Amino acid sequence: MKLLTALLPVAVLASALAHAATLTSATVVRSAPEASAAAIANLPAGTDLAPAAGNTAPAGWAAVSLPGPHTVFVDDKDLLKNFDVKPGAAYRTAPSADATTLATATADDSVEITGLSGRWLQLSLKRDLVGYIQTVSSAPVAKAPAATPAVVTPAPVAPSPAPAVAATTGAPAIGRAVEPGGSALPRIFQGTLASSRAPFRPRRPYDYQLNDSRGVRYAYLDLAKLLLTEQIDSYLGRTVEIYGTATNLPDTKDIVIKVETLKLP
């Protein structure tokens, strides 16, 4: 989520304390009424701003309602046996126990699973959340005097020799083999998730694979880092975005991706 820091005119934000208003400039929304609190959203100019009913904020701040859906993350320890989120669990902004808590789960929440990241479940939360915007700047910002730019003549630079080895930071194209030894860095891959299991056929080295647009296997998927593998079958036949490291299977032409995260694009 791209975040911008900005303050609205005092008159517009002050009116938001009592009734809905339309923003006239981009506004950062924070998780708490503090300038040091985490920025959780950016509302562009023209957004209809609604106050958060039943929520108060200290002077200089307004509590606003952020309509869903919201992308949130839940630790697998906070899941019930039917994969419902345990009431009272923390909805976080990232798959980390140190990430900002956006809200706490309730029994009435409507959520949809959209991804897996290690022991974290990525959800689309379909309810309004409360955020805070600053209505008055804590201190005036002084304008620095314009400086006269100095004229600098750059020294001549000798042309650099062409690199001997091509860079490998981009994702390999579908159907292209991975260099021997595999990729040193994780990359993003996109394709259709499919099962490699089939009756009357020897079991493949991995139970899941990533297919290209023709339905042909591009790579097997090693899901050892994803602890919530019970949810994988819900993604079968769907286009997914995978982040992981691709390597060649020894003594074969097959590729396997060691998956770190799996989500819907």
C-alpha positions as CSV (number, residue, x, y, z in Angstrom):
1,M,0.0,0.0,0.0
2,K,1.6,3.3,-1.0
3,L,1.3,5.9,1.7
4,L,1.6,9.7,1.4
5,T,1.9,12.1,4.3
6,A,-0.4,15.2,4.0
7,L,-2.6,17.4,6.1
8,L,-6.1,18.7,5.1
9,P,-7.1,22.3,5.6
10,V,-8.2,22.9,9.2
11,A,-11.7,23.9,8.2
12,V,-12.4,20.8,6.2
13,L,-11.1,18.4,8.9
14,A,-12.8,20.2,11.7
15,S,-16.1,19.7,9.9
16,A,-15.4,15.9,9.7
17,L,-15.6,15.7,13.5
18,A,-19.4,16.2,13.3
19,H,-20.5,15.1,9.8
20,A,-19.4,13.7,6.5
21,A,-17.2,15.8,4.3
22,T,-15.3,15.5,1.0
23,L,-11.6,15.7,1.2
24,T,-9.8,18.4,-0.8
25,S,-6.3,16.9,-0.7
26,A,-4.6,13.6,0.0
27,T,-4.8,12.6,3.6
28,V,-2.8,10.1,5.6
29,V,-4.9,7.9,8.0
30,R,-3.1,6.6,11.2
31,S,-3.9,3.6,13.4
32,A,-4.0,5.9,16.5
33,P,-4.5,9.6,17.2
34,E,-0.7,10.2,17.4
35,A,1.7,11.6,14.8
36,S,4.0,8.7,15.4
37,A,1.3,6.0,14.9
38,A,1.5,3.8,11.9
39,A,0.1,5.1,8.6
40,I,-2.6,2.6,7.5
41,A,-4.2,4.2,4.5
42,N,-4.1,7.3,2.2
43,L,-7.3,8.9,1.2
44,P,-7.1,10.8,-2.1
45,A,-8.7,14.1,-2.7
46,G,-12.4,13.7,-3.5
47,T,-12.9,10.9,-1.0
48,D,-16.1,11.2,1.0
49,L,-15.0,11.2,4.6
50,A,-17.4,9.8,7.3
51,P,-16.8,10.1,11.0
52,A,-16.5,6.9,13.0
53,A,-19.7,6.7,15.0
54,G,-19.2,6.2,18.7
55,N,-15.5,6.9,18.6
56,T,-13.9,10.0,20.0
57,A,-10.5,11.5,19.4
58,P,-8.3,14.0,21.3
59,A,-8.1,17.7,20.2
60,G,-6.5,18.1,16.8
61,W,-7.6,14.6,15.6
62,A,-10.7,13.1,14.0
63,A,-11.9,9.5,14.1
64,V,-13.0,8.4,10.6
65,S,-14.6,5.3,9.2
66,L,-12.6,3.3,6.6
67,P,-15.0,1.2,4.4
68,G,-13.8,-2.4,3.6
69,P,-12.6,-4.6,2.2
70,H,-9.2,-4.5,3.9
71,T,-6.3,-6.8,3.5
72,V,-5.3,-8.1,6.9
73,F,-3.2,-11.0,8.3
74,V,-3.9,-13.4,11.1
75,D,-1.5,-15.8,12.9
76,D,-2.5,-19.4,12.5
77,K,-2.7,-19.9,16.3
78,D,-5.7,-17.6,16.1
79,L,-7.7,-19.9,13.8
80,L,-10.4,-22.2,15.0
81,K,-10.7,-25.8,13.7
82,N,-13.1,-24.7,11.0
83,F,-10.6,-21.9,10.0
84,D,-12.8,-19.2,11.4
85,V,-10.9,-16.4,13.1
86,K,-11.0,-16.6,16.9
87,P,-12.9,-13.6,18.3
88,G,-10.5,-11.2,19.9
89,A,-7.6,-12.1,17.5
90,A,-5.5,-9.3,16.1
91,Y,-5.9,-8.3,12.4
92,R,-2.5,-7.0,11.4
93,T,-1.2,-5.0,8.5
94,A,1.6,-7.5,7.6
95,P,2.4,-11.2,8.3
96,S,4.4,-10.4,11.5
97,A,3.7,-10.3,15.2
98,D,5.4,-6.8,15.2
99,A,3.0,-5.4,12.5
100,T,0.4,-2.8,13.4
101,T,-2.9,-4.1,14.7
102,L,-5.8,-2.7,12.5
103,A,-8.6,-4.2,14.5
104,T,-9.7,-7.2,16.6
105,A,-11.8,-10.1,15.2
106,T,-15.4,-10.5,16.1
107,A,-17.8,-13.4,15.7
108,D,-19.8,-11.5,13.0
109,D,-16.8,-10.7,10.7
110,S,-17.1,-11.6,7.0
111,V,-13.7,-12.6,5.7
112,E,-12.3,-14.3,2.6
113,I,-9.0,-16.1,2.4
114,T,-6.7,-14.5,-0.2
115,G,-3.3,-15.8,0.5
116,L,-0.8,-17.7,2.7
117,S,2.5,-16.5,4.1
118,G,4.3,-19.0,6.3
119,R,2.2,-19.4,9.4
120,W,0.1,-16.3,8.5
121,L,-3.2,-16.3,6.7
122,Q,-4.0,-13.3,4.5
123,L,-7.7,-12.3,4.6
124,S,-10.0,-9.8,2.9
125,L,-11.9,-8.3,5.8
126,K,-15.4,-6.9,4.7
127,R,-16.2,-4.4,7.4
128,D,-15.4,-0.8,8.3
129,L,-12.4,0.0,10.4
130,V,-11.6,3.1,12.4
131,G,-8.6,5.4,11.6
132,Y,-7.5,8.8,12.7
133,I,-6.5,11.9,10.8
134,Q,-4.8,15.0,12.0
135,T,-7.0,18.2,11.9
136,V,-4.4,20.7,13.0
137,S,-0.6,20.7,12.4
138,S,1.3,20.6,15.6
139,A,3.8,23.2,14.5
140,P,4.1,25.6,11.5
141,V,6.5,24.6,8.8
142,A,9.0,27.3,8.0
143,K,9.9,27.8,4.4
144,A,13.7,27.6,3.7
145,P,15.1,30.5,1.5
146,A,15.6,29.6,-2.0
147,A,19.3,28.8,-2.7
148,T,21.1,29.8,-5.9
149,P,22.1,26.6,-7.6
150,A,25.8,26.3,-8.2
151,V,27.0,25.5,-11.7
152,V,29.0,22.3,-11.7
153,T,30.8,21.0,-14.8
154,P,30.8,17.2,-14.6
155,A,34.1,15.5,-15.2
156,P,34.2,13.2,-18.2
157,V,33.4,9.6,-17.4
158,A,34.9,6.7,-19.2
159,P,32.4,4.2,-20.6
160,S,31.9,1.1,-18.5
161,P,32.7,-2.2,-20.0
162,A,29.8,-4.5,-20.8
163,P,29.1,-7.0,-18.0
164,A,30.3,-10.5,-18.6
165,V,27.2,-12.1,-17.0
166,A,23.6,-11.0,-17.6
167,A,21.6,-9.9,-14.5
168,T,19.2,-12.4,-13.0
169,T,16.9,-10.2,-11.0
170,G,13.8,-10.5,-13.2
171,A,11.4,-13.4,-13.1
172,P,12.0,-16.2,-15.6
173,A,9.5,-16.4,-18.4
174,I,7.1,-19.3,-18.4
175,G,8.6,-22.3,-20.0
176,R,12.2,-21.1,-19.7
177,A,14.6,-23.4,-17.8
178,V,16.4,-22.2,-14.7
179,E,20.1,-22.0,-14.9
180,P,22.0,-24.9,-13.3
181,G,22.1,-24.4,-9.5
182,G,18.9,-22.4,-9.5
183,S,18.1,-18.8,-8.7
184,A,20.0,-17.2,-5.8
185,L,17.1,-14.8,-5.0
186,P,13.4,-15.3,-4.5
187,R,11.2,-14.0,-7.3
188,I,7.5,-13.6,-8.1
189,F,5.8,-16.2,-10.3
190,Q,2.2,-16.2,-11.7
191,G,0.2,-19.1,-13.1
192,T,-2.6,-21.5,-12.4
193,L,-2.3,-23.7,-9.3
194,A,-2.9,-27.4,-10.1
195,S,-2.6,-30.8,-8.4
196,S,0.1,-33.1,-9.7
197,R,-1.7,-36.2,-8.3
198,A,-3.7,-38.4,-10.6
199,P,-5.1,-41.9,-10.3
200,F,-3.2,-44.8,-11.9
201,R,-0.1,-42.7,-12.2
202,P,3.1,-42.7,-10.1
203,R,3.2,-40.0,-7.5
204,R,5.1,-37.0,-8.5
205,P,7.9,-35.5,-6.3
206,Y,5.5,-32.8,-5.2
207,D,1.7,-32.8,-4.9
208,Y,1.2,-29.3,-6.4
209,Q,2.4,-27.5,-9.5
210,L,2.2,-24.2,-11.3
211,N,0.8,-24.3,-14.8
212,D,1.2,-21.8,-17.6
213,S,-1.5,-20.3,-19.7
214,R,-1.6,-23.4,-21.9
215,G,-2.2,-25.7,-18.9
216,V,1.3,-27.1,-19.1
217,R,3.3,-27.5,-15.9
218,Y,5.9,-24.8,-15.4
219,A,7.2,-25.9,-12.0
220,Y,6.5,-28.1,-9.1
221,L,5.7,-26.3,-5.8
222,D,7.5,-27.0,-2.5
223,L,5.1,-25.9,0.2
224,A,7.2,-26.9,3.2
225,K,7.4,-23.2,4.4
226,L,3.6,-22.8,4.3
227,L,2.2,-24.3,7.5
228,L,-1.5,-23.7,6.5
229,T,-1.4,-26.3,3.7
230,E,-5.0,-27.4,4.5
231,Q,-6.1,-24.3,2.6
232,I,-4.2,-25.0,-0.6
233,D,-7.0,-26.9,-2.3
234,S,-9.2,-23.8,-2.2
235,Y,-6.8,-22.2,-4.8
236,L,-6.8,-25.1,-7.3
237,G,-7.7,-24.0,-10.8
238,R,-7.2,-20.3,-9.9
239,T,-4.5,-17.9,-11.0
240,V,-2.1,-17.3,-8.1
241,E,0.9,-15.2,-7.4
242,I,3.8,-17.0,-5.8
243,Y,6.9,-15.6,-4.2
244,G,9.8,-18.1,-3.8
245,T,13.0,-19.5,-5.1
246,A,13.2,-21.6,-8.2
247,T,15.7,-24.4,-8.6
248,N,16.3,-27.4,-10.8
249,L,15.4,-30.9,-9.5
250,P,18.6,-33.0,-9.6
251,D,19.0,-35.2,-12.6
252,T,15.8,-33.9,-14.3
253,K,14.7,-31.0,-16.5
254,D,12.0,-30.1,-14.0
255,I,11.9,-27.0,-11.9
256,V,10.7,-26.7,-8.3
257,I,9.7,-23.4,-6.6
258,K,10.3,-23.2,-2.8
259,V,7.2,-21.2,-2.0
260,E,7.4,-18.5,0.7
261,T,4.0,-16.8,0.0
262,L,1.0,-17.7,-2.1
263,K,-1.9,-15.3,-2.8
264,L,-4.4,-14.2,-5.4
265,P,-3.1,-11.5,-7.7
